[in-house]
């Protein structure tokens, strides 16, 4: 993952994910982590876990970054993505950075199969609804304590890590590790707590709505 200011994305997202795990458990959910320590999982391993556990939702946690150092102070924000094609340059750029990591060791034939799956991604409508609920509740919790948190919104993008999960799936970018102000906040326990609580509340809202719709 990304590295900036002597901080690493992989360390940040593991801390947030462990807080997520505890918060989900506290609320009575069954929750499974694709990793609980400092190790890399290939693309297929991540979504396979979700399928094996018959998870109701799949959530991938990341921290964003940009390459242009002159814009480090300007680019910030919390964003939630769902699987879909997009012509938006920003969404494509973020997806390309994440995909470069997750596709390590994937041959061309496999990438072609993945691309075909992206174009016909399952559960897109429900993933979009899940993304909206999670984004709204993250912002609500963050804004309750912190000022000037930028709402990057909900965006579609072709993230390969979301392709294989045959269930509503989202990718959360908790902030830009390249932005000094946001990085400082991201590496505090209080800020991480607000992100975790917002995600859990958003998932709860999504599941409650699904129960009303189809007895989910």
Secondary structure as UniProt FT lines:
FT   STRAND          3..4
FT   TURN            5..6
FT   STRAND          7..8
FT   HELIX           9..26
FT   TURN            27..28
FT   HELIX           43..52
FT   TURN            53..54
FT   STRAND          57..64
FT   HELIX           69..71
FT   TURN            72..74
FT   STRAND          78..83
FT   HELIX           89..102
FT   TURN            103..105
FT   HELIX           108..119
FT   TURN            122..123
FT   HELIX           124..143
FT   TURN            144..145
FT   STRAND          151..157
FT   HELIX           160..162
FT   STRAND          168..176
FT   TURN            177..178
FT   HELIX           180..186
FT   HELIX           189..214
//
